Amino acid sequence: MRKGDVQIERTNHGMEHKYRVQWLDSCRYRLTELPIVKSATTELLDPVVFQITAVTGFSYKVDGWVEGTTFNTYSFEIFRATD
């Protein structure tokens, strides 16, 4: 779910992650994890950059990588949330 510059992702296992979205151009964006609960011990993921590679009416495909790296690129499809 994305609202403005904040994206919330929920996994099939009930985990929730919150990210700040920064568009780098019309097809690339950066997600920076935000803490859901303020805690000095919270370890946040490094920012991840995504390149949109395909768009359909209900999903889009991306290649993603940890910012500043050139390895561990992964590809997946993101689906629009349904009610």
Secondary structure as UniProt FT lines:
FT   STRAND          2..3
FT   TURN            4..5
FT   STRAND          6..10
FT   TURN            12..13
FT   STRAND          16..23
FT   STRAND          28..34
FT   TURN            40..41
FT   STRAND          48..55
FT   STRAND          59..66
FT   TURN            67..68
FT   STRAND          74..79
//
